[in-house]
Each structure stands twice: as structure tokens, then as C-alpha cells.
């Protein structure tokens, strides 16, 4: 199983599936079909049924029950796309076997390394096999590790029919990284009673609550006057945008927050004297604080307009997803099953809120309760991304154990 898991993962990460937040199509990039079509072929080859990829890029498959009693249908999901943050083109994975505890040189020419001083978690993986990219791209363990782990678990069940299991549904989705992963997902057709996204980080992560999330774009209309004659006339849109940003609380920036603390995250600032645009992510686990943050930024915009005695700033605010905890708590047994599965395979569960979101957050509000379990990866979305193979093995074991527990209870 270990070698096939590695081969599968290495095969997947070399397929470019980067999503595009500026695209108007779905999926946002046609190249995501390159992986989708490969997955369809492989799922059929290992013996899965009802395998298909639809026009939206969703890959669906079923492993039929081999027990004569009625038990809940379980789903497992992972996403195919990689983040727009860094290139996913020509990913060249590197495999470092029997890690010795030293710094790992990812790219000598570019002076890129995983140093123990900066990435102290490396100490947990001495003697293991660590996989990185080449220093020029991300690796794509988020979430191709999840895909590889789910399919490897299914292959194991197909090859060992004496292992009892209920019906299992799989789904691999596009565009999760740009917040659109389940825009066209048909929960009723999928047919699971509950599911798990395999999209977390290091071993042991188990998450059933996430940020409430919104995005806001603010357009500033300035007035460009020749600077020699600008007194009392010019409105510099760059300065207006800067003033607006400075009115937001400094302590509520991502780099100064942790755990359940929310934030305003400025992600784009484009400006000239005449016009400027600012884009923010607004995040908080607490729905009351989330609403307060949205109201605060609207108040800041209003104050800016009052200062200039005209509507220099206009905004568009959209809710993106909500904390899935509200939908998970009524069926908390699905979290307990995942927790017990981890304990049974020798893992200490690390239950904590996601400082982000997953497809599972939106699916939970669409009627499919869907907590999140680990893949084993670290430093997602960047050139320092890595994943230990042994952590991926543990994820496979947890998936299999969840299925086993579900049959026996």
C-alpha cells in the first residue's frame, strides 16, 4: 500500500490543476479536467462503480455495501485544484527518504531550504520519507494528498472483500481554493448521509468548526488635478484608500491573530490618483463578532464619505461561507467516530477550529454534515510545502477505521 500511495500522489501532483479566481467559467480552468479524467480512469480500474465526471468537473464514484444490514452511507471528499497563490505548473516532486533531522535543501541554486530552525515540526519526522516540490512551485498536497489517500483506501477495500463496509461515496471537486468548490454540487445525487473532507494539515487534525467568511471590494473615486493647482481640489484615491485602511483595527490583522481570533485581511490594493480598489477578506468564528466586523468596515466607508462630503467610496460585500459547527453539533457522533478512529490507529486527535474554510463548511449548510480530517501536509500554498509519506499512510488508516467503526456500531 505504501508504495502505491506514493506513486499515486507523485502522479497527481505533476498535473497542473491551479484554479483561477478571475475566471468566469466553471471549473475556472479547463486543465482541472486533466486530473478529473485520470481519476475516472483509475477509479474504474480499481473496481469502483458509478464513476463519472460531469460538465462542472465533479468526479463521483461509489463502493457498494457488502453487508446485509442498513447502515449510513458515508462520503469522502477532496479537491483537485491547487491555490492561485503560487504556480502549480511543472511541479517536480522530490522524495527524501529516511530523513536524518538536518535541514532539507529544496533548491540549492535558489537557496531554498526547509530549516529545522524555521520549521521545527521536522523533528517529528526523523526516519520518515518527506516529499517536497522543487522550490519553483507549490507541491499540491493540498489537496492531492487527500485524493491519493481516499483512493488508496478504496483500493484496499476492493482488494480485501472480506472487510465489511457500507456504501461509500467519493467526490473530487474543482475550485475549492477560490471558494467555489461546491457551487454546482448535487448533494441529493451524491447520496451520502454524512461525509468527511480529507483536506486538513498535520497528523491528528480533526476540525468541525471554521470561520464565518465574507469578502468586500471597495472602489475609491478620486479627482485628479494637476498637482501645481491641486489645493482644495484634488482627491487622491490612493491616499483615501490608505486612510480607510488605517481606520481598521491593527490588532485584527491575520499576522497578529490566532486560534478563534478573527481578522480583516487586505489582499489587493490597486490605485492611481484618479481611482483605487481595495479588497478584504473578513473572518471570524463567532457569528456575532463576524457581523460586528462587517458593520465596522461599512461604518469606516461611511465615515470616509462624510469626510470628503461625497460618495468617494462604494463597496460590494458578499458572504462566502459560515461556521459549520452549527450543522455538525446535532450529528456530533460523526466527529466522535473520526476521533475514535484516530485513537485506534495510534494518533492523538488535535481538535481545533479551522482558520479558513473547506468545501465541507458549505456542504454542511447544503444538508451534508462534513467535518474535516488531516492529510498530513505542512506549509500549504508555497514553495516550502512538504508532506511525510508516513502521515499519508496514517490518513489512509483513519479512513479505513472510520468505515470499520460505522459497520460495527
C-alpha positions in Angstrom: 0.0 0.0 0.0 2.8 2.4 0.9 4.5 2.4 -2.5 1.2 2.6 -4.4 0.2 5.6 -2.2 3.5 7.3 -3.0 3.3 6.6 -6.7 -0.3 7.8 -6.9 0.5 11.0 -5.1 3.5 11.8 -7.2 1.5 11.1 -10.3 -1.3 13.6 -9.3 0.9 16.5 -8.2 2.6 16.6 -11.6 -0.7 17.5 -13.2 -1.3 21.3 -13.2 -4.8 22.0 -11.7 -4.4 25.5 -10.5 -7.7 27.4 -10.2 -8.3 31.0 -11.3 -10.3 33.3 -9.1 -10.8 35.8 -12.1 -12.3 33.2 -14.4 -16.0 33.2 -15.3 -16.1 29.6 -16.3 -16.8 26.5 -14.1 -14.5 24.9 -13.4 -12.4 28.0 -13.5 -9.6 26.3 -15.5 -10.1 23.5 -18.1 -6.8 21.9 -17.0 -8.6 20.6 -13.9 -10.3 18.1 -16.2 -6.8 16.6 -16.9 -6.8 15.2 -13.4 -10.5 14.6 -13.3 -10.3 12.3 -16.4 -7.3 10.5 -15.0 -9.2 9.9 -11.7 -12.2 8.5 -13.5 -9.9 6.0 -15.3 -8.1 4.9 -12.1 -11.3 4.6 -10.1 -12.8 2.3 -12.7 -9.6 0.3 -12.9 -9.6 -0.4 -9.1 -13.3 -1.5 -9.3 -15.4 1.4 -8.2 -18.9 1.8 -9.6 -21.0 4.6 -11.0 -17.8 6.5 -11.8 -18.3 9.7 -13.8 -17.1 13.3 -14.3 -19.8 15.8 -15.1 -19.6 19.1 -17.1 -18.7 21.0 -13.9 -15.7 18.8 -13.3 -17.1 16.8 -10.3 -15.7 13.3 -10.1 -18.2 10.9 -8.4 -17.8 7.2 -7.5 -19.4 4.5 -5.4 -18.3 1.5 -3.5 -21.4 -0.6 -2.9 -22.1 -2.1 0.6 -21.1 -5.7 1.2 -23.2 -6.1 4.4 -26.8 -7.2 4.7 -27.9 -4.6 7.2 -28.8 -1.0 6.7 -26.1 1.4 7.8 -25.5 5.1 7.0 -23.9 6.0 3.6 -20.5 7.7 4.2 -18.9 10.1 1.8 -15.3 11.2 1.5 -14.3 14.3 -0.5 -11.1 16.1 -1.6 -10.5 18.9 -4.0 -8.5 18.7 -7.2 -7.4 22.3 -7.7 -4.3 24.0 -6.3 -4.1 27.5 -4.9 -3.6 30.6 -7.2 -1.1 31.8 -4.6 1.8 30.0 -6.3 2.4 28.2 -9.6 1.3 24.6 -10.0 2.9 24.3 -13.4 5.6 21.7 -13.9 5.6 20.5 -10.3 8.7 18.4 -9.8 8.3 16.4 -6.6 11.4 15.4 -4.6 11.4 12.4 -2.2 13.8 12.5 0.7 13.9 9.0 2.3 15.0 8.3 5.9 15.1 11.9 6.9 18.0 12.4 9.3 17.0 15.6 11.1 19.1 18.0 9.1 18.0 21.0 7.0 16.5 19.8 3.7 17.8 21.7 0.7 14.9 22.0 -1.7 16.7 24.1 -4.3 20.4 24.8 -3.9 20.5 27.2 -6.9 17.7 29.3 -5.4 18.9 28.9 -1.8 15.6 27.4 -0.7 15.6 25.1 2.2 13.4 23.6 4.9 15.5 24.5 8.0 14.9 22.9 11.3 15.1 26.3 13.0 12.2 27.7 11.0 10.2 24.5 10.6 10.7 22.8 13.9 8.0 20.3 13.1 10.6 18.5 11.0 11.8 17.0 14.3 8.7 14.9 14.3 9.6 13.1 11.1 13.1 11.8 11.7 13.5 8.4 9.9 10.5 9.1 7.7 10.1 9.9 4.0 9.5 13.6 3.2 8.1 14.9 -0.1 8.7 18.4 -1.3 8.5 20.3 -4.6 11.5 21.8 -6.4 11.4 25.3 -4.9 9.8 26.8 -8.0 6.2 25.7 -7.4 3.9 24.6 -4.6 3.7 20.8 -4.1 0.0 20.3 -4.3 -0.5 18.1 -1.2 -3.5 20.5 -0.7 -5.4 18.5 -1.7 -3.9 15.9 -3.9 -2.7 14.1 -0.8 -6.4 13.7 0.2 -7.3 12.3 -3.2 -4.5 9.8 -3.1 -5.3 8.7 0.4 -9.0 8.3 -0.3 -8.4 6.2 -3.5 -5.8 4.1 -1.8 -8.2 3.3 1.0 -10.9 2.3 -1.5 -8.4 0.1 -3.5 -7.6 -1.7 -0.2 -11.2 -2.4 0.4 -11.8 -3.7 -3.1 -8.8 -6.0 -2.9 -9.9 -7.3 0.5 -13.6 -8.1 0.1 -13.7 -9.9 3.5 -13.6 -6.5 5.1 -17.2 -5.4 5.8 -18.3 -2.0 4.9 -21.4 0.0 4.0 -21.9 2.0 0.8 -19.2 4.6 0.4 -19.4 7.6 -1.9 -16.5 9.6 -3.2 -16.4 13.1 -4.7 -13.4 15.1 -6.0 -14.2 18.7 -6.6 -12.7 21.6 -8.5 -12.2 25.2 -7.5 -12.2 24.8 -3.7 -9.2 27.1 -3.4 -11.2 30.0 -4.8 -14.3 29.4 -2.7 -16.4 27.8 -5.4 -15.8 24.1 -4.9 -19.4 23.1 -4.3 -21.3 25.8 -6.3 -22.8 23.1 -8.5 -22.5 20.1 -6.3 -25.7 17.9 -6.1 -25.9 16.7 -2.5 -29.1 14.7 -3.2 -27.5 12.9 -6.1 -24.3 12.2 -4.1 -26.5 10.3 -1.7 -24.4 10.3 1.5 -25.8 10.7 5.0 -22.7 12.4 6.1 -19.2 12.8 4.8 -15.6 13.9 5.6 -13.4 16.2 3.7 -9.8 14.9 3.7 -8.2 18.3 3.5 -6.5 19.1 6.8 -2.9 19.6 7.8 -0.6 17.6 10.0 -1.4 14.2 11.5 -4.3 14.3 14.0 -6.1 17.4 12.8 -9.8 17.0 13.2 -12.0 20.0 12.5 -15.7 20.7 12.7 -15.7 24.4 13.0 -14.4 27.1 10.7 -14.5 30.8 10.0 -17.6 32.7 9.0 -16.3 34.3 5.9 -17.1 37.4 3.7 -15.3 39.3 1.1 -15.6 43.0 0.4 -14.3 45.1 -2.5 -14.2 48.9 -2.2 -13.8 51.2 -5.1 -12.5 54.7 -4.5 -13.2 57.5 -6.9 -10.7 60.3 -6.6 -10.2 63.6 -8.5 -7.0 64.0 -10.5 -6.0 67.7 -10.8 -2.6 69.0 -11.9 -0.5 69.0 -8.7 0.6 72.6 -9.3 -3.1 73.7 -9.0 -4.5 70.9 -6.8 -5.1 72.8 -3.5 -8.6 72.3 -2.3 -9.5 70.3 -5.5 -7.5 67.1 -5.7 -8.8 63.9 -4.1 -6.0 61.4 -4.3 -7.7 58.0 -4.4 -4.5 56.2 -3.2 -4.5 58.4 0.0 -8.2 57.9 0.6 -7.8 54.1 0.4 -4.8 54.3 2.7 -6.8 56.4 5.2 -9.7 54.0 5.1 -7.3 51.0 5.7 -5.7 52.8 8.6 -9.1 53.2 10.4 -9.4 49.4 10.7 -8.0 47.9 13.9 -4.4 46.9 13.5 -4.7 44.1 16.1 -7.3 42.4 13.8 -4.8 41.6 11.0 -4.1 37.9 10.2 -0.4 38.2 11.2 -1.5 39.3 14.7 -4.3 36.8 15.4 -4.6 33.1 16.2 -7.0 30.4 17.4 -10.5 31.8 17.3 -9.5 35.4 16.7 -10.9 36.9 13.5 -9.4 39.4 11.2 -9.6 41.8 8.3 -7.1 40.7 5.6 -6.3 43.1 2.8 -5.5 41.0 -0.2 -5.4 43.5 -3.1 -4.7 47.2 -3.4 -4.6 48.8 -6.8 -4.5 52.6 -7.2 -3.9 55.8 -9.1 -4.7 59.3 -8.1 -8.0 59.0 -10.0 -9.2 55.6 -8.9 -8.3 52.9 -6.4 -9.6 49.5 -5.3 -9.1 47.6 -2.1 -10.2 44.0 -1.4 -10.5 42.4 2.0 -11.3 39.1 3.5 -13.4 39.3 6.7 -13.2 36.3 9.0 -14.4 35.3 12.5 -15.6 32.0 14.1 -18.1 33.8 16.3 -21.2 34.9 14.2 -21.8 38.0 16.4 -18.2 39.2 16.1 -18.4 38.4 12.3 -21.4 40.7 11.9 -19.7 43.3 14.0 -16.7 43.2 11.7 -18.9 43.6 8.6 -20.7 46.6 10.3 -17.4 48.1 11.3 -15.9 48.2 7.8 -19.2 49.6 6.5 -19.0 52.3 9.1 -15.4 53.1 8.1 -16.6 53.6 4.5 -19.4 55.8 5.6 -17.0 58.0 7.7 -14.7 58.3 4.7 -17.6 59.6 2.5 -18.6 62.0 5.2 -15.0 63.3 5.5 -15.0 64.1 1.7 -18.6 65.2 1.7 -19.3 63.0 -1.2 -19.5 59.3 -2.1 -15.9 58.7 -2.9 -16.1 55.1 -1.7 -18.5 52.4 -2.8 -18.4 48.8 -1.8 -19.7 45.3 -2.6 -19.8 42.9 0.3 -20.6 39.2 -0.1 -20.9 36.4 2.5 -18.8 33.4 1.4 -19.5 30.6 3.9 -20.4 30.1 7.5 -19.2 28.1 10.5 -20.2 24.5 10.0 -20.2 23.9 13.8 -23.9 24.8 13.9 -24.7 22.0 11.5 -22.3 19.4 12.9 -23.3 19.6 16.6 -26.7 17.9 16.0 -24.9 14.9 14.5 -21.7 15.0 16.6 -21.4 11.3 16.5 -19.6 11.7 13.1 -16.9 13.7 14.9 -16.7 11.1 17.6 -16.2 8.4 15.0 -13.3 10.2 13.4 -11.8 10.9 16.9 -12.1 7.2 17.9 -10.6 6.1 14.5 -7.5 8.3 15.1 -7.1 6.9 18.7 -7.5 3.3 17.4 -4.6 3.8 14.9 -2.3 5.4 17.4 -3.0 9.1 16.7 -3.7 11.7 19.3 -6.6 13.8 17.9 -5.9 17.5 17.6 -9.4 19.1 17.6 -9.3 22.7 16.8 -11.1 25.3 14.6 -10.1 25.8 11.0 -8.6 29.2 10.4 -10.0 29.0 7.0 -12.8 27.1 5.3 -13.3 23.9 3.3 -15.9 22.5 0.9 -17.3 20.8 4.0 -18.3 24.1 5.5 -20.7 24.9 2.6 -21.7 21.3 2.2 -22.8 21.2 5.9 -25.2 24.1 5.1 -26.4 22.2 2.0 -27.6 19.3 4.0 -24.4 17.1 4.1 -22.7 17.4 7.5 -19.0 17.2 6.7 -16.1 17.6 9.2 -12.5 17.7 8.1 -9.7 15.3 8.8 -5.9 15.6 8.1 -3.9 14.8 5.0 -0.5 15.1 6.8 0.8 18.1 4.9 2.6 21.3 6.0 3.1 24.8 4.7 0.4 24.7 2.0 0.3 27.1 -0.9 4.0 27.9 -1.0 7.4 26.7 -2.0 8.2 25.3 1.4 5.2 22.8 1.3 6.0 19.3 2.3 4.3 16.1 3.4 5.7 12.9 5.1 4.6 9.7 3.4 4.0 8.1 6.8 1.5 10.8 7.6 -0.4 10.0 4.4 -0.4 6.3 5.4 -2.0 7.3 8.7 -4.7 9.2 6.9 -5.5 6.0 4.9 -5.7 4.1 8.1 -8.1 6.6 9.7 -10.4 6.5 6.6 -10.5 2.7 6.8 -11.1 2.8 10.6 -14.0 5.2 10.2 -15.6 2.9 7.8 -15.0 -0.1 10.1 -16.5 1.7 13.1 -19.5 2.6 11.1 -20.3 -1.0 10.3 -19.9 -2.2 13.9 -22.0 0.5 15.6 
